[in-house]
Amino acid sequence: MADQPDQPFSLSAALRAQMVEQLTDLYGPERGAESFRRLQHLLEQHAGRRAVAAAPHRPALSEHISQADAVLTTYGDQVRAPEVAPLHSLANVLERYFAGLISTVHLLPFYPATADDGFAVVDHSQVDPALGTWDDVTAVGQHFRLMFDIVLSRVAVDSAWFQGFLRGEAPYTDYFIVADPATDLSQVVHLDERPLLTPFETATGTQYVWTTFGPDQVDLNYANPDLLPAMIERLLLYVERGATILRLTDIAFLWKEPGTSCMHLPQSHRILQLVRSVLDAVASEVLLLVDTPGAPAERSSFIGNGTNEAQLIAQSSLAPLVLQSFAEGNAQPLTEWATGLEPATEGTTCLNFLDAPDGIDIQVAEELLSAEAIESLAARTLAHGGHVTYRTNPDGTQRISTLNITCFDAFSNPHMVEPPTTGMTRFMTAQAMMLAPAGVPGIYIQSLIGSHNDHAGVATTGRFQSINRQKWPQETLEGWLSDAGSHAAQVLDRYARLLRARAGEPAFHPLAPQVVIAGNPALFTLVRGEIGSQVLCIHNVSESTQPLEVPAVIWGDATTLRDLISGDTIEHPAGATEPLRLEVQPYQTLWLRAV
């Protein structure tokens, strides 16, 4: 237990008023006041355990992140060894091969769960015994910062809360949403093709319960003011266990109102604002990341006014746009999208990524790419040995939801005969296009070693998503990474060069300025950093050499430029008097800085 603070915890008047207002907006004055009393008690208990007196100030985001930050996403059982807890094996491999490259490890849900790869949570407060213990999670955190998922919107049918509901036990009878099956719920967005309401036999008879994410996961009822403090208690547990980033994947679905989409409702924002207030009060160093479905504007709305909701937003649009760039040899749609992004603020930024356990989310690109381009990406995925997941619209039609494929095979057709270096160069340039823009990079562990499609995994589980979720024996993975000639070791070596180059340059700070340069459509080109220390980032998405003319204003009168990745120099004797003319090789990346 931590030492007791010199002074007892004291909630500032401003934060107290803020929380009371947020809870009153949700539940009304009387019920909101009672919910606040419960919440205040939780905060006092948490502060005592962590020796927190009061947050002296709200630290600037720049105090918590830098160009050296990169987030690695992995399952708790990603690495396995005989007679060893998987989390322990994972900690060993991460420390040996990835320390110094990765700052933060995002452990995908490691709680006891029944389905949905950990998201059908049985108990939010425990570690799945099949993975290890809280001590094993702490061991991962000895060399890395930790990101945890907090699944706010639902629990598994097998959870103690829902089983108590079925038995008619208080307080669980009001923890879930019961509706008449005759209710018109046609406008509601739900993420499973089965009916939104699922019948369950309870102590009081058959009841139809809201199941947005499928019949094995039941939605929580945030209209009940007793529920929110109970979930805040679990959030504070994660802080005590070492989480420095909390990812909310389902925040858009928290509040239910028949007759609406039940997605992105104002009350969901109010709950997120309360969560931010709680962290500002007792753990201001902990950041919130929102990673939720929806159009770009809907997702971005969860940063609120820049100080009252999430600090980080998952940049889901990047992956399909980068993939389309290489598929067509044309980065123009990506360039136009990046040009239109809002500049970084002191309080918020994005998590950039190309890969996720499900594969590449294509729905987020519906406003950015034509229907023909999306269909072409789906056909490309199938040709590369992947799968395509569809979602059913309310009118019965279907649309493409996800491209289920590993990131490496999405960019390089495993059935095509080409020099190995070509596919690797193409893949690494795609990764560079994720690492260069403003924001914090997020890397799925499969990409860090260039995994290929796991067809055996799909055959075993019957689920398309398994193609990008291969787990490895520790001995096998370490064998690959110890062999400099192996595919995995070569990908990791090239990735390490990019990460080290990025970490060494203040121009790549997540909040540093960014200017996108239009011109040759086969090139994705941008300038990062302040004047005087800028880096020119050039990425060729085509299979042919491309010309580029760059105005000298970027580096003043410098006559020598150095590529941060290769270390090669480019002489430009004319300095500021003439533009620099380059020939960018097929799939080449150049990160140039004046010497």
N, C-alpha and C positions, 0 to 999 in steps of 0.2 A: 504494500500500500504506500502511496506517496506521502511525503511529509505534509503535515497540516500547514496551511498558509498562515502568515503572520497575522492576518486579519480575516474574519469570517467573510464568506462570499456576500457580495452586495450587488444586486441588480440595479443598474443605473436607472434613473427616473425616465430617461428617454426611451430606453429599451423596454422598460415596464409598460409605458404608455403605448409603445408600438405593438407589443404583443397583445395587450388588452384590446386595442383597436382591431387587430387582425382577427382575434377570436370572436369579438363582438360582431364583426361583419359576417362571420361564418354562422354564428349560433344565436345571435341576439344578446342583449345585455346580461340577463340573469344566467343563462347557460354558459355564455362566454366567460363570465366572471368565475364560475365554478371550474371550468376547464383551465383557466389561468392559474387558479390556486393549486390544482394538481400539477400543472406544468412547473410552477415555481418550486414546489417541493422536490420534483425530479432534478431541477437545476441545482438546488442546494445540495442534494445528495451527491450528484455528479461532481460538483465543484469540490466537495470535501474529499472525495476519493482521489481527485487529480491535483489537489492543492491549488485550486484556482480561487483567487480572491475576487478579481474582476478584470475584464478585458480593458487594458489601459487605452487602447485606441483600435480602430479598424485598420490593420496594416494594408498598405498598398499591395496590389497584386504583384507588382514588380519585385516585392520583397520575398515572394514565394516561388517565382519561376524565373528561369533564365534560358539562354540558348543551349545550355548543357542538359536541359531536361528532355527526356524522351520516356514515353510510357509503353511498357511491354505488357500485352494482354495474354493471359494463359489460364488454362484450367488447373485446378489444384492437383489433379491426377495426371498431368501432362507427361510426367516422367515417373517411371515405376521401377522398383528394384525389389528383389525377394526379401521378405521379412523386414521391410522398411516402410514407414508411413509415406505415402506419395508426396505429401507436402514437404517432408524432410528430404526426399530425393530431389525434389524440385529446387529446394533451397541450395543444395550442394551444387547442382548444375548451374544455377543462376550465378552463384558466387564465383565459380571457377571460370565460366566462359563469358559472362555478360556484365560483370561488375566493371564500372568505368565507362560503359557504353550506354547503359540504361539507368535512369535515375529512379524510376517508379515502376513497381510491379502491380498490375491490375489483376487481382485474383477474381476470376469469374465465380459466380455463386458457389460457395463451399459449404453451405448449410445442408442439413438433412433435407432431402427433397425426393419427390416421387417421379418427376417427369420434367420435360422442357429443359434438360441439361442444367438442372439446379434452380431454375426459376420457379418451379412449383414447390415452394418452400413449406416444409413441415414445421420447422422451428427456427425462427430468425436469430435466436440467441445462442445457437450451438454450432459447432463444427461437425460435419459429417464424420462419424467415427471411421468410415472407410478411407477417409483422406488423412486423418490425423487429429490433432488437438489444437486448442488456442496457442499452446506453446510452440507448435510447429509453424503456425501463422506468424508468431512473433519472431521465429528464427528467420523467416524470409525477410522480415522487416529490419533485421540487424544490418543489412547491407544496402537496402533499398527503402524508399518511401513506399507506402502501400495505398492502393485504391481498392475499395470494396463496393460491391453493388448493394444498394438498399432497395428491396422489392416492396414498395409501399402499397401497391394497389390490390394485392390479392395474397391468398394463402392456399396451400394444397388442401384437398378434401380430407386428407388424413391428418391434418393439423389438429392439435388439442383444442384450438378455438372452434373450429368447425364441428368437431365431434361433440363439443359441449353444446353447440347450437342444435345439433340433431337431437340431443337428449333434453333440450328445453331448459338448459341451465343458464342462469344469469352470471355474468353480464353478456354472455355470448349471443343471446337471443337477438340482440340489436347490433351485432357486429357485422351482419351480412344483409344483403338487399333482396327482399322478397317482393315479387310482383305478380299481378294477375296475368296469366298467359294471354288474355284477351287484350292487354294493353298494346297500343300501337307503338312499337319500338323500331319501326322501319328506318328511321333516320339515324339510329345509333350505329356507330362504327364499332365492329368487333373483329377480333383477330383470329377467328376460327370459323370454319365454314359450317359448323354445326349450329343449332339454334342458340340464341343468346341466353335464354332461360333454360335451366336444367332442373327437372323434378327430382326431389329427394324426399325420402320417407323420414318424417320427424316425429317427435313425441306428440305433436298436435295434428298429425296427418301429413298429407302430401303438400309440400311447399315448392314453389318455383323460384329458384335462386339465380341471381345474375352471375353469368360466367363469361366474361368478355374474352378470356384467353383459353377457353375450352372447358369441357365438363369436369376436368380433374383439378381446376383452379377456380376458386370462388372469390368474387370481388368483395372488398371490404367497404363498409358503409361509413363514409366520412361525414355523413349528416348526423351521426351519433357523436356528440362532443366528448364522450368517454374514450373513443377509439384513438383520437389523435395523440393524446399524451402517452398512450400505450405504445404507439409506434415510435414516438420521439424517444421513449426509454430505450428502444432497440438501437436507434440511431446513436444515442450517447454511448451505448455499449461499444459500438464499432469505433468511436473516437477513443475510448479507453483502451481498446485493443490495438491501437496504432494506426488507424486509417487517417491519411492526410488528404485524400480526395474521396468523396462519396458520389457514386454515379447513380443517377435516377433515370431509369429507362422507361418508366411508366407513368411519370408525373402527369402527363396529359390526360390520363384516364381516371383520375381520382374521384371526380365528382360526377354524380348521375342526375340527370333531369330528363325524364321522358319528353319527347317532342323536340329534342335537340340531338346533335351528334354525340353528346356526352364526351367530347374530346376538346381539349384546350378551353374549358369553361373558366370564367373568372375565378371561381372558387378554387380551382386547382392552382392558379397563380397565387391566391391568398395563402394556401397551405405552404407552397414553396417559400413565400415571403416569411411565414412563421418559422420554417426550418432555418432560413438564413438568420433570422433574429436570434434564434436559439444558439446557433454557432457563433454569432457575433458576441453573445453574452459569455460563453464558457469555452469556446474553442475557435477563436478567430483565425487561427492558422489553417483550419480545415476548409478546403475548397469544395464547391458543388459543381458537378458536371451533369448537364441535362443531355440525354441521348434518346430522343423520342421520335416516333414517326410524325409525318406531316409535311406540309409545304415549307420551303425555306423561311418565309416570313413567320409562320406559326412556330417553328422551332426557335427562331431567333427571339421571339417574344419572351422567352423564358429567361432572358437576361434582365428583364424589367427595365428600370431606369438606369441600370449600370451599377447600382449599389445595393439593390434590395432583393435580387433573386440569384440566379446562378452566375458564377464567375466564368465558367467554361461551357461552351456549346459544341457538341459533336458536329463536325463539318461533313455531313453525310453526302453532300452533293459532289464532293471532290472525286470520289472513286469512279462513278460512272462516267464523269466527264474526262478523266484521264484515260480510262479504258477506250472511250470513243475516239480520243485523239490518236491513239496508236492504231486503232482499227481502221481509221480513214487516212492516217498520215496527215491529219489536219487538226491543229490545236486552236482553231479560231473560236469555236464555242466555249472552250475552257478560258481562253483569253478574255472574251467578252464577259463571261461570268465573273472572273477574278477582278476585272476592271470595275465592275459594278458593286463590289463588296464594300461595306462600310469600313472606314479605317479603324484600326484598333484603338480602344480607349484605355485609360489607366486601370479601369476596374474589370474589364472583361476581355476574353480572347476565345479562340476556338481550339478544339482538339482535331487536328487533321489526321485522316487515316485512309488507307486504300483497301483494307482487308478486315473482315470480321468473321466470327465462327460460322455464321449463316452463308457467307460469301459476299456478294456485292448487291446492296439494296438498290433496286432500279426505280422504285416508286418515286424516290426523291428527285429523279431526273425528268419527271413527266412535264414539268414546266420549262425545262431547259433544253431537252432534246426532242426532235420530231418523233412521231410514232414510228416512222420508217427506220430511224436510227436505232430506236429501242428494239424493234424487231430484229434488226441486223445484229445487235449485240447478243440477243438471245440465240440467234442462229450460230453466231460465232462460238458462244459458250457450248452449245451442243456439239459443234464440230471439234472443239478442243477437249471433248470427253466429259464435260460437265452436265449439269441438269438445270432446268428452269422451273421455278415454283410460281404458280399463278394464284391470284386471289379473286374470289367471286364478288362482283358488284351487286348492289341491292336489286338491280333489274335482271340478274341472272347471267349477265355477260361476265367475261373474265378479262383480267389484265395482268401483265407480267409484274410479279412482285420482287423476286430475288433471283440472281444468277448464282447458282450453287456450284462453286468451282474454287480451287485454290488460286491465290493471286498469281503465282508464277505461271501456272498453266493458262490463266486468263489472258496473259500477255504473250505467251509463246505456245504454239500448237504442239503438243507432245507427239503428234503423229507426223509432223513435218520434219524432213531431214534438212538440217542446217547446222553450221558450225556451232558448237556449244557456247562459244563466246558471244555469238550474236544474240541468242536468247537471253543470256545473262546480262549483257549490256543493255538490251531493251528493258528488261525487268528492273535493273538498277537505275536507269534513267527515270522510269516511272516512279520508283521510290524517291528519287531526288526531287521530283516534282511535288511530292508530298512533304518532304523535309524543308524545302526552300521557302515556301510562303509563310506569312505571319501566322503564328499560332504555335501550339505544342504538338509535336508529332506523336502519333499513336501507332504502335507496331504490333500486329498479331504475331505470336511466336512462330506460326507456320511460315510467315513471310521472311522472318529473320534467317531461316535456313533454306528458303526456296522450296518448300514442300510441293510435291506433285499430288495429283488427285488420288484420294484413297478410295478406290472402287471396292475394295474388300470391306471397308467400313460401311459403305452403303448397302452392300449385300447382307451384312450381318444385322444391321438395324432396320433396314427397309426405309430409311429416311435420307432424303437428298442432302440434308445439311451435313451428314456424317462425312461427306467427301472432303471437307475442310476441317476435320476435327480429329485427325489421327493422333494417337498417343504412342509414346515410345518407351521401350525398355531403356533404363539409364545406360546400360552397357552399350547398346546399339547407338544411341545418340552420341555418347562420348567417343565411340569409335569413329563415327563420321567426323566429328569436330576435331579430333586429334590427327586426322589424315588430311594433310594440306592439299592433296589432290582430289578429295571428294567434292561432290557438288555442294553439299551443305557447308563445308569449310570455306569453299571459295565464295559462296554467297555471303556468309558471315564476314569474311575478310573484306569484301568490297563494301558491305554495309558499314563495317567499322570505320572504314576510311571516310565515308560520308558523315557519320555521326561525329567523328573526331574533328573533321573540318568544320562542321556546324558549331560544335561546342567551343571552338577556339576563336570564333568571330562574334563580337558584339552586334554586328549587323544582322545576325540571325536571332536576336532576342525576340521572343514572341510578340512583344509590343513595339518593336522597332518599325520605322516607316517602311512602306512598300509601294512601289510604283510599277505597274504592269506596262510593258512596252509592246505595242502592236506593230505589225510589219509583216514579215514572212510568216504565212499561216502554218508552216510546218514546224515553227519554233515556238516554244513557250518561254518567254523571256520576261524577267522582272529584275528590278533593282531593290535591294534590301539595305536598310541602314541609313544613318545620318550622313550628311555631306562631309566628305573628308575621310570616311571609313566605310564607304559603300562597297557592296559586293554585287557584281553583275552575274545573274544566274541565267544560263542559256541551256535549253533542253530541246534536242532534235527528236521529234516523234515519228520521223519518216525513215525509210530505208535508203535514202539517197543523200548526198552531200548538199548542204543548203548554205546560200550566201547570207551574210548578216552585216549590216552597216550600223555602227554604234557611234552616236555623237560623243565627242571627247568631254563634254560637260560632266560626265559621270565621274571622271578621275582627274579633272583639272589638267595640269600640264605634265603629268607623269608620263614617262616614256617606256616604262616596263610594267607589264601586268603578270601576275602569277596565278596559275590555276590552283585553287586550294585543295583539289582532289588529287591530281597527279603530281603537283609540285613543279610542273613545267612553266616556263616563262614565255611571254610573248613580247617582242620588242616593237615599239611604236614610236620611232624617232621623231615623228612629226608632232608628238605631244598634243597640245590643245589646238593646234592650227588645222588639223584635218580629222575627219572621223576615222575610226578603226574599222577596217574591213576584214572579216573573218570568213573562212570556209569551215562550216561545222559538219563534222563527219556523221555518217548514219548512226542514229540512236546515241549520239554523244551528249554528255553533260559537261558543261564548263561553268565553274564558279570562279570568276575573275575578280581580283583585287589589285589595286595599284600598289606597286612596291616603292 
